[in-house]
């Protein structure tokens, strides 16, 4: 049995890939992309908004499901899965469009990103939930906020706020691991998140 078959048959629970990405439909991945060196990826609010608009458009065009995100000043976290046998293409589109706009806007040249995006494939429900919590805790760990709900550029509100508006993201996919009742699943997720803050 080759490696892709092991993945498809659930024999492996987590795989980290920097090269040779796994693009099996419906396999969820924690994707990260970093700025080159110590440069910033986002300087103004419009930069964050542009990337989110592009993410929404590409997710729609490319049959990509997005479950969670966090846009940090110098790196990006996404939890996503392709519905077709493609992952490289939507990520290439997202990061190249953003880099072209960023370089044009700030009159810079050269690579914006520090190499290919990284992929950690989630093949276990516990790891999937842990990856989501990790993504939402990133701003706290970086010292940007004390409460993850105070960070504007993540999907945390969709996971914790009972009155969160509809979005192109699909947090229910992860929240259903906690309960089939939306209210209860959000309460449990928030409790887990706050427990992480205290650690």
BABA-942300 format. One line per field, with one value per residue: residue number from 1; residue in three letters; z, y, x of N, C-alpha, C in turn. Coordinates in Angstrom, 3 decimals, decimal comma, always signed. Atoms other than C-alpha are relative to their C-alpha. Example, Ala and Ser with C-alpha at 12.3 -4.5 7.8 and 13.67 -1.06 7.14 Angstrom:
# residues 2
num = (1; 2) .
residu = (ALA; SER) .
nZ = (+0,000; -0,060) .
nY = (-1,190; -1,190) .
nX = (+0,890; -0,820) .
caZ = (+7,800; +7,140) .
caY = (-4,500; -1,060) .
caX = (+12,300; +13,670) .
cZ = (+0,000; +0,730) .
cY = (+1,200; +1,090) .
cX = (+0,900; -0,770) .
# end
This chain:
# residues 199
num = (1; 2; 3; 4; 5; 6; 7; 8; 9; 10; 11; 12; 13; 14; 15; 16; 17; 18; 19; 20; 21; 22; 23; 24; 25; 26; 27; 28; 29; 30; 31; 32; 33; 34; 35; 36; 37; 38; 39; 40; 41; 42; 43; 44; 45; 46; 47; 48; 49; 50; 51; 52; 53; 54; 55; 56; 57; 58; 59; 60; 61; 62; 63; 64; 65; 66; 67; 68; 69; 70; 71; 72; 73; 74; 75; 76; 77; 78; 79; 80; 81; 82; 83; 84; 85; 86; 87; 88; 89; 90; 91; 92; 93; 94; 95; 96; 97; 98; 99; 100; 101; 102; 103; 104; 105; 106; 107; 108; 109; 110; 111; 112; 113; 114; 115; 116; 117; 118; 119; 120; 121; 122; 123; 124; 125; 126; 127; 128; 129; 130; 131; 132; 133; 134; 135; 136; 137; 138; 139; 140; 141; 142; 143; 144; 145; 146; 147; 148; 149; 150; 151; 152; 153; 154; 155; 156; 157; 158; 159; 160; 161; 162; 163; 164; 165; 166; 167; 168; 169; 170; 171; 172; 173; 174; 175; 176; 177; 178; 179; 180; 181; 182; 183; 184; 185; 186; 187; 188; 189; 190; 191; 192; 193; 194; 195; 196; 197; 198; 199) .
residu = (UNK; UNK; UNK; UNK; UNK; UNK; UNK; UNK; UNK; UNK; UNK; UNK; UNK; UNK; UNK; UNK; UNK; UNK; UNK; UNK; UNK; UNK; UNK; UNK; UNK; UNK; UNK; UNK; UNK; UNK; UNK; UNK; UNK; UNK; UNK; UNK; UNK; UNK; UNK; UNK; UNK; UNK; UNK; UNK; UNK; UNK; UNK; UNK; UNK; UNK; UNK; UNK; UNK; UNK; UNK; UNK; UNK; UNK; UNK; UNK; UNK; UNK; UNK; UNK; UNK; UNK; UNK; UNK; UNK; UNK; UNK; UNK; UNK; UNK; UNK; UNK; UNK; UNK; UNK; UNK; UNK; UNK; UNK; UNK; UNK; UNK; UNK; UNK; UNK; UNK; UNK; UNK; UNK; UNK; UNK; UNK; UNK; UNK; UNK; UNK; UNK; UNK; UNK; UNK; UNK; UNK; UNK; UNK; UNK; UNK; UNK; UNK; UNK; UNK; UNK; UNK; UNK; UNK; UNK; UNK; UNK; UNK; UNK; UNK; UNK; UNK; UNK; UNK; UNK; UNK; UNK; UNK; UNK; UNK; UNK; UNK; UNK; UNK; UNK; UNK; UNK; UNK; UNK; UNK; UNK; UNK; UNK; UNK; UNK; UNK; UNK; UNK; UNK; UNK; UNK; UNK; UNK; UNK; UNK; UNK; UNK; UNK; UNK; UNK; UNK; UNK; UNK; UNK; UNK; UNK; UNK; UNK; UNK; UNK; UNK; UNK; UNK; UNK; UNK; UNK; UNK; UNK; UNK; UNK; UNK; UNK; UNK; UNK; UNK; UNK; UNK; UNK; UNK; UNK; UNK; UNK; UNK; UNK; UNK) .
nZ = (+0,000; +0,035; -1,029; +0,225; -0,398; -1,471; -0,378; +0,397; -0,818; -1,403; -0,772; -0,559; -0,649; +0,270; +0,892; +0,264; +1,318; +0,523; +1,447; +0,451; -0,760; +0,146; +0,514; +0,042; -0,329; -1,334; -1,070; -0,609; -0,272; -0,644; +0,937; -0,506; +0,935; -0,739; +0,728; +0,131; -1,065; -1,078; +0,599; -0,308; +1,104; -0,062; -0,548; -0,242; -0,090; +1,351; +0,406; -0,558; +0,694; +1,351; -0,040; -0,325; +1,193; +0,951; -0,546; +0,234; +1,433; +0,435; -0,581; +0,824; +1,354; +0,021; -0,797; -1,185; -1,251; -1,018; -1,305; -0,979; +0,459; -0,828; +0,760; -0,900; +0,728; +0,921; +0,526; +0,221; -0,293; +0,581; -0,140; +1,237; +0,770; +1,365; +0,346; +1,193; -0,135; +0,167; -1,158; +0,419; +0,880; -0,736; -0,845; +0,913; +0,398; -1,158; -0,414; +1,085; +0,133; -1,133; +0,128; +1,085; -0,481; -1,075; +0,596; +0,760; -0,949; -0,828; +0,908; -0,348; +0,946; -0,612; -0,590; -1,231; -0,867; -0,250; +0,571; +0,175; -1,217; -0,669; -0,156; -0,984; +0,311; -1,208; +0,288; -1,274; -0,511; -1,115; +0,553; +0,712; -1,021; -0,566; +0,998; -0,022; -1,235; +0,161; +0,920; -0,691; -1,125; +0,504; -0,407; -1,440; -0,164; +0,546; -0,850; +0,650; -0,805; -1,138; +0,269; +1,454; +0,622; +0,265; +1,220; +1,084; +1,271; -0,058; +0,100; -1,342; -0,274; +0,575; -0,854; -1,394; -0,117; +0,353; +1,019; +1,116; +1,300; +0,962; +0,613; +0,966; -0,772; -0,451; -1,337; -0,495; +0,264; -1,191; -1,198; -0,125; -0,726; -1,416; -0,225; +1,150; -0,364; +0,290; -1,197; -0,919; +0,586; -0,145; -1,428; -0,314; +0,684; -0,745; -1,260; +0,327; +0,381; -1,210; -0,788; +0,637; -0,361; -1,384; -0,106) .
nY = (-1,182; -1,180; -1,007; -0,628; +0,968; -0,012; -1,219; +0,144; +1,033; -0,393; +0,735; -0,997; -1,009; -1,348; -0,009; -1,341; -0,074; -1,291; +0,231; +1,118; -0,125; +1,004; -0,713; +0,898; -0,735; +0,060; +0,136; -1,316; -0,361; -1,252; -0,613; -1,207; -0,722; -1,032; -1,035; +0,204; -0,672; -0,596; -0,978; +0,091; +0,349; -0,922; -1,284; -0,758; +0,793; +0,385; +1,196; +1,141; +0,096; +0,498; +1,434; +0,707; -0,048; +0,951; +1,344; +0,307; +0,187; +1,206; +1,145; +0,192; +0,388; +1,214; +1,074; +0,154; -0,276; -0,635; +0,215; -0,954; -0,751; -1,056; -0,791; -0,636; -1,040; +0,497; +1,333; +0,325; +1,359; +0,390; +1,385; +0,101; +1,242; -0,125; +0,951; +0,677; +0,379; -1,165; -0,851; -0,903; -1,052; -1,116; -0,663; -0,788; -1,178; -0,891; -0,630; -0,810; -1,223; -0,874; -0,507; -0,991; -1,233; -0,544; -0,582; -1,190; -1,019; -0,514; -0,257; +0,873; +1,082; +1,225; +0,932; -0,413; +1,174; +0,664; +1,342; +0,607; +0,157; +1,289; +0,748; +1,079; +0,662; +0,418; +1,227; +0,462; -1,049; -0,698; -0,894; -1,051; -0,934; -0,628; -0,942; -1,157; -0,741; -0,557; -1,143; -1,110; -0,435; -0,593; -1,395; -0,033; +0,471; -1,020; -1,183; -1,072; -0,177; +0,918; +0,831; +0,243; -0,615; -1,411; -0,136; -0,279; +0,665; +1,456; +0,491; +0,417; -0,427; +0,986; +1,184; -0,301; -0,974; +0,601; -0,818; -0,259; +0,001; +1,051; -0,258; +1,015; +1,033; +1,088; +0,425; +1,083; +1,251; +0,266; -0,095; +1,227; +0,993; -0,223; +0,226; -0,284; -1,212; -1,125; -0,818; +0,754; +0,169; -1,274; -0,161; +0,922; -0,499; -1,174; +0,492; +0,582; -1,104; -0,746; +0,858; -0,139; -1,306; +0,068; +0,931) .
nX = (+0,853; -0,855; +0,265; +1,309; +1,016; +0,028; +0,727; +1,404; +0,635; -0,005; -1,007; -0,903; +0,839; -0,491; -1,146; -0,511; -0,617; -0,445; -0,014; +0,836; +1,247; +1,050; +1,173; +1,157; +1,224; +0,618; -0,986; -0,188; -1,382; -0,381; -0,933; -0,651; -0,863; -0,733; -0,718; -1,447; -0,740; +0,796; +0,914; +1,428; +0,900; +1,124; -0,416; +1,226; +1,225; +0,433; -0,758; +0,738; +1,292; -0,241; -0,282; +1,251; +0,862; -0,571; +0,229; +1,422; +0,211; -0,713; +0,711; +1,203; -0,413; -0,806; +0,601; -0,831; +0,699; -0,837; +0,631; -0,516; -1,166; -0,570; -0,963; -0,953; -0,733; -1,022; +0,310; +1,410; +0,457; +1,283; +0,444; +0,775; -0,053; +0,522; +1,054; -0,499; -1,407; -0,853; -0,256; -1,074; +0,506; +0,614; -0,995; -0,834; +0,778; +0,155; -1,252; -0,586; +0,810; -0,283; -1,373; -0,046; +0,629; -0,825; -1,207; +0,398; +0,459; -1,093; -1,121; -1,118; -0,273; -0,501; +0,953; +0,672; +0,088; -1,271; -0,021; +1,324; +0,810; -0,170; +1,241; +0,109; +1,270; +0,732; +0,743; +0,522; +0,885; -0,648; -1,007; +0,722; +0,461; -1,206; -0,520; +0,889; -0,295; -1,341; +0,125; +0,663; -0,836; -1,237; -0,216; -0,282; -1,379; -0,902; +0,077; +0,765; +1,211; +0,091; +1,172; +0,012; +1,187; -0,293; -0,799; +0,943; -0,277; +0,123; +1,383; +0,410; +1,380; +0,916; -0,040; +0,368; +1,091; +1,301; +0,672; -0,921; +0,683; -0,364; -1,296; -0,429; -0,673; +0,863; -0,449; +0,852; -0,700; -0,825; +0,845; +0,810; -0,789; +0,286; +1,435; +0,868; +0,737; -0,896; -0,197; -0,864; -1,332; -0,714; -0,310; -1,092; -1,194; -0,456; -0,562; -1,307; -0,879; -0,345; -0,881; -1,319; -0,523; -0,486; -1,139) .
caZ = (+0,000; -0,993; +1,162; -0,451; +0,113; +3,789; +4,045; +2,163; +4,334; +7,599; +8,645; +9,430; +11,811; +11,071; +8,295; +7,945; +4,437; +3,240; -0,266; -2,294; -0,907; -0,373; -2,356; -1,673; -1,763; +1,647; +3,571; +6,027; +6,316; +8,618; +6,151; +7,133; +5,084; +6,389; +5,265; +4,021; +6,854; +9,467; +7,053; +7,689; +5,538; +6,633; +7,204; +6,950; +7,640; +3,895; +3,487; +5,806; +4,086; +0,641; +1,619; +3,166; +0,058; -2,131; +0,157; -0,107; -3,901; -4,399; -2,022; -4,154; -7,520; -6,558; -4,469; -1,321; +2,142; +4,756; +8,401; +10,370; +9,818; +11,602; +9,846; +11,975; +11,158; +9,545; +8,875; +7,970; +9,327; +7,421; +8,174; +4,859; +2,577; -1,199; -2,561; -5,706; -6,308; -5,974; -3,172; -4,730; -7,299; -4,889; -2,547; -5,460; -6,617; -3,125; -2,285; -5,732; -5,983; -2,519; -3,150; -6,446; -4,821; -1,761; -3,858; -6,102; -3,185; -1,164; -4,206; -3,317; -5,336; -4,605; -2,753; -0,137; +1,231; +2,682; +0,496; -0,183; +2,245; +4,778; +5,268; +8,290; +7,286; +9,962; +9,891; +13,453; +15,064; +18,166; +16,080; +13,937; +17,040; +18,483; +15,226; +15,321; +18,947; +18,136; +15,246; +17,428; +20,280; +18,047; +18,784; +22,540; +22,298; +20,262; +22,947; +20,654; +22,866; +26,211; +25,035; +21,598; +20,990; +20,934; +17,847; +14,815; +12,090; +12,970; +12,687; +16,466; +16,592; +14,365; +16,881; +20,085; +19,407; +19,486; +17,258; +14,709; +11,168; +8,298; +6,593; +3,722; +6,408; +7,711; +11,462; +12,038; +10,558; +13,608; +16,157; +15,417; +16,907; +20,263; +19,939; +17,333; +19,165; +17,829; +21,086; +23,187; +20,740; +20,844; +24,637; +24,859; +22,295; +24,194; +27,437; +25,824; +24,387; +27,731; +29,428; +26,913; +27,781; +31,454; +30,734) .
caY = (+0,000; +3,378; +6,516; +8,143; +4,927; +4,921; +8,488; +7,734; +4,668; +6,537; +4,528; +7,716; +10,384; +13,402; +14,147; +17,201; +18,239; +21,196; +19,692; +17,210; +18,295; +15,828; +16,825; +14,055; +15,469; +16,133; +15,628; +18,536; +20,331; +22,948; +25,234; +27,867; +30,498; +32,889; +36,142; +36,101; +36,913; +39,238; +41,227; +41,931; +40,376; +42,894; +46,586; +48,198; +46,962; +46,920; +44,269; +41,878; +42,660; +42,025; +38,615; +37,608; +38,739; +36,726; +33,705; +33,863; +34,180; +31,410; +29,078; +29,576; +29,251; +26,290; +24,160; +24,706; +24,445; +26,777; +25,942; +28,328; +31,022; +33,433; +36,231; +37,114; +40,123; +37,951; +34,599; +32,953; +29,902; +28,158; +25,001; +23,809; +20,897; +20,657; +19,071; +18,089; +16,752; +20,144; +22,128; +23,609; +25,604; +27,545; +28,225; +29,365; +31,697; +33,116; +33,765; +35,002; +37,451; +38,757; +39,089; +40,936; +43,430; +43,869; +44,486; +46,938; +48,796; +49,134; +49,543; +46,580; +43,762; +40,196; +37,348; +38,254; +34,713; +32,681; +29,624; +27,184; +26,984; +24,166; +21,486; +19,371; +16,884; +16,217; +12,627; +12,374; +14,274; +15,108; +16,561; +18,515; +20,104; +20,783; +22,461; +24,744; +25,738; +26,264; +28,579; +30,670; +30,805; +32,109; +35,821; +35,107; +33,152; +35,992; +38,513; +40,487; +39,995; +38,408; +37,005; +35,298; +36,782; +40,247; +39,502; +40,909; +38,830; +35,285; +33,144; +32,757; +34,690; +32,096; +29,396; +31,207; +33,871; +32,588; +35,475; +35,230; +36,112; +33,635; +33,302; +31,511; +29,597; +26,300; +26,193; +23,754; +20,999; +21,300; +22,339; +19,178; +17,195; +18,632; +18,497; +18,389; +21,294; +24,535; +26,422; +23,710; +23,157; +26,863; +26,912; +23,885; +25,329; +28,628; +26,763; +24,826; +28,019; +29,823; +26,844; +27,169; +30,856; +29,992; +27,381) .
caX = (+0,000; +1,521; +1,544; -1,521; -3,494; -2,496; -3,821; -7,033; -7,716; -7,159; -4,105; -2,169; -3,552; -1,342; +1,122; +3,339; +4,329; +6,425; +6,828; +4,767; +1,403; -1,414; -4,496; -6,995; -10,545; -12,135; -8,884; -8,538; -5,206; -3,754; -1,976; +0,563; +2,338; +5,014; +6,537; +10,114; +12,491; +11,042; +8,874; +5,206; +2,497; -0,116; +0,531; -2,900; -6,415; -7,115; -4,393; -6,242; -9,535; -8,063; -6,705; -10,035; -11,930; -9,568; -9,879; -13,669; -13,572; -11,014; -12,867; -15,969; -14,181; -12,023; -14,405; -12,376; -13,935; -12,450; -13,137; -10,921; -8,302; -6,004; -4,135; -1,139; +1,049; +3,731; +2,049; -1,243; -3,076; -5,870; -7,834; -9,221; -10,045; -10,495; -13,657; -11,755; -8,259; -6,598; -5,028; -1,915; -3,910; -6,166; -3,240; -1,083; -3,859; -4,404; -0,774; +0,304; -2,625; -1,906; +1,850; +1,315; -1,048; +1,181; +4,312; +2,497; +0,888; +4,096; +6,390; +8,552; +10,145; +11,084; +9,439; +6,871; +6,595; +9,433; +8,872; +6,029; +3,144; +3,284; +0,668; -0,212; -2,894; -5,544; -6,792; -8,012; -10,914; -8,889; -6,072; -8,537; -10,064; -6,595; -5,517; -8,567; -7,887; -4,197; -5,093; -7,416; -4,894; -2,092; -2,660; -2,604; +0,647; +2,172; +1,190; -1,121; -4,214; -5,044; -8,378; -8,459; -11,912; -10,342; -8,254; -10,026; -8,377; -9,395; -12,496; -12,835; -16,138; -17,797; -16,820; -17,820; -20,456; -24,035; -25,125; -22,307; -23,456; -23,406; -20,043; -18,338; -16,443; -17,793; -17,064; -19,923; -17,751; -15,477; -18,098; -20,114; -17,245; -18,375; -22,175; -24,926; -26,538; -24,996; -25,481; -23,859; -20,982; -20,089; -20,258; -17,956; -15,532; -15,360; -14,742; -11,874; -10,436; -10,549; -8,938; -6,086; -5,708; -5,157; -2,469) .
cZ = (+0,000; +1,007; -0,154; +0,378; +1,521; +0,510; -0,276; +0,874; +1,499; +0,871; +0,680; +0,541; -0,272; -0,853; -0,200; -1,341; -0,326; -1,533; -0,304; +0,797; -0,314; -0,398; -0,126; +0,384; +1,402; +1,144; +0,532; +0,314; +0,765; -0,861; +0,622; -1,082; +0,740; -0,937; -0,102; +1,111; +1,100; -0,519; +0,453; -1,248; -0,095; +0,677; +0,377; +0,061; -1,365; -0,512; +0,499; -0,772; -1,411; +0,017; +0,304; -1,190; -1,052; +0,450; -0,262; -1,475; -0,498; +0,554; -0,842; -1,392; -0,044; +0,825; +1,222; +1,231; +1,010; +1,326; +1,041; -0,608; +1,102; -0,832; +0,991; -0,783; -0,995; -0,463; +0,016; +0,403; -0,668; +0,353; -1,147; -0,596; -1,404; -0,221; -1,296; +0,200; -0,322; +1,340; -0,381; -0,778; +0,763; +0,897; -0,840; -0,401; +1,138; +0,298; -1,107; -0,199; +1,130; -0,136; -1,078; +0,455; +1,048; -0,569; -0,778; +0,956; +0,759; -0,791; +0,393; -1,066; +0,766; +0,635; +1,288; +0,999; +0,082; -0,506; -0,161; +1,322; +0,575; +0,272; +1,100; -0,199; +1,282; -0,328; +1,256; +0,573; +1,120; -0,519; -0,738; +0,978; +0,615; -0,966; -0,027; +1,225; -0,094; -0,876; +0,732; +1,194; -0,449; +0,422; +1,491; +0,230; -0,485; +0,829; -0,611; +0,771; +1,197; -0,175; -1,512; -0,714; -0,329; -1,266; -1,201; -1,221; +0,120; -0,061; +1,361; +0,323; -0,503; +0,858; +1,395; +0,166; -0,478; -1,108; -1,198; -1,334; -0,885; -0,697; -1,069; +0,691; +0,488; +1,371; +0,562; -0,174; +1,216; +1,257; +0,219; +0,652; +1,493; +0,359; -1,284; +0,240; -0,149; +1,234; +0,957; -0,556; +0,125; +1,456; +0,387; -0,636; +0,750; +1,317; -0,217; -0,333; +1,238; +0,935; -0,550; +0,376; +1,380; +0,161; -0,103) .
cY = (+1,241; +1,055; +0,642; -0,941; -0,076; +1,194; -0,177; -1,003; +0,280; -0,737; +0,940; +1,144; +1,436; -0,100; +1,443; -0,002; +1,441; -0,087; -1,160; -0,060; -1,132; +0,731; -0,895; +0,776; -0,321; -0,301; +1,407; +0,226; +1,310; +0,567; +1,254; +0,595; +1,176; +1,029; -0,379; +0,783; +0,507; +1,039; -0,229; -0,442; +0,984; +1,288; +0,838; -0,942; -0,484; -1,226; -1,265; -0,225; -0,553; -1,506; -0,795; -0,016; -0,989; -1,440; -0,434; -0,321; -1,292; -1,258; -0,343; -0,534; -1,402; -1,154; -0,336; +0,347; +0,566; -0,113; +1,021; +0,739; +0,926; +0,693; +0,761; +1,039; -0,522; -1,442; -0,259; -1,454; -0,218; -1,458; -0,217; -1,396; +0,251; -1,013; -0,742; -0,268; +1,178; +0,722; +1,034; +1,188; +1,136; +0,740; +0,862; +1,282; +1,015; +0,753; +0,835; +1,288; +0,984; +0,627; +1,071; +1,325; +0,673; +0,688; +1,270; +1,139; +0,638; +0,191; -0,797; -1,075; -1,214; -0,816; +0,566; -1,152; -0,726; -1,428; -0,548; -0,045; -1,391; -0,626; -1,047; -0,608; -0,529; -1,219; -0,598; +1,144; +0,811; +0,974; +1,163; +1,076; +0,753; +1,040; +1,267; +0,879; +0,672; +1,259; +1,200; +0,525; +0,727; +1,451; +0,160; -0,402; +1,031; +1,287; +1,165; +0,339; -0,948; -0,988; -0,221; +0,637; +1,475; +0,211; +0,050; -0,907; -1,520; -0,366; -0,355; +0,368; -1,025; -1,255; +0,244; +0,859; -0,630; +0,778; +0,307; -0,062; -1,155; +0,400; -1,044; -1,118; -1,038; -0,508; -1,177; -1,356; -0,406; -0,003; -1,252; -1,143; +0,070; -0,274; +0,282; +1,228; +1,186; +0,835; -0,687; -0,113; +1,285; +0,259; -0,864; +0,487; +1,198; -0,408; -0,587; +1,089; +0,770; -0,802; +0,079; +1,326; -0,037; -0,874; +0,732) .
cX = (+0,895; -0,488; -1,379; -1,143; -0,119; -0,798; -1,485; -0,743; +0,066; +0,994; +1,011; -0,856; +0,423; +1,243; +0,414; +0,696; +0,402; +0,034; -0,939; -1,313; -0,982; -1,274; -1,227; -1,257; -0,508; +0,974; +0,290; +1,471; +0,089; +1,122; +0,597; +0,883; +0,625; +0,619; +1,468; +0,702; -0,905; -0,984; -1,432; -0,755; -1,157; +0,462; -1,221; -1,201; -0,460; +0,761; -0,699; -1,303; +0,167; +0,241; -1,271; -0,959; +0,485; -0,234; -1,442; -0,247; +0,635; -0,668; -1,227; +0,376; +0,602; -0,564; +0,846; -0,835; +0,984; -0,741; +0,446; +1,186; +0,494; +1,063; +0,868; +0,809; +1,037; -0,221; -1,503; -0,248; -1,354; -0,271; -0,970; +0,061; -0,553; -1,129; +0,338; +1,486; +0,910; +0,130; +1,044; -0,555; -0,680; +0,986; +0,932; -0,714; -0,082; +1,297; +0,636; -0,797; +0,314; +1,395; +0,096; -0,587; +0,874; +1,241; -0,304; -0,355; +1,152; +1,300; +1,252; +0,162; +0,474; -1,101; -0,593; +0,003; +1,341; +0,053; -1,403; -0,766; +0,244; -1,357; +0,154; -1,384; -0,632; -0,857; -0,606; -0,831; +0,644; +1,049; -0,648; -0,482; +1,183; +0,575; -0,838; +0,272; +1,374; -0,044; -0,593; +0,788; +1,263; +0,222; +0,306; +1,444; +1,013; -0,025; -0,760; -1,276; +0,062; -1,141; -0,064; -1,189; +0,219; +0,823; -0,933; +0,156; +0,065; -1,476; -0,583; -1,454; -1,014; -0,100; -0,565; -1,247; -1,310; -0,712; +0,874; -0,742; +0,458; +1,296; +0,279; +0,775; -1,001; +0,449; -0,792; +0,656; +0,840; -0,855; -0,838; +0,778; -0,311; -1,458; -0,754; -0,860; +0,960; +0,315; +0,976; +1,417; +0,824; +0,384; +1,197; +1,306; +0,583; +0,648; +1,395; +1,018; +0,470; +0,900; +1,430; +0,662; +0,654; +1,238; +1,330) .
# end
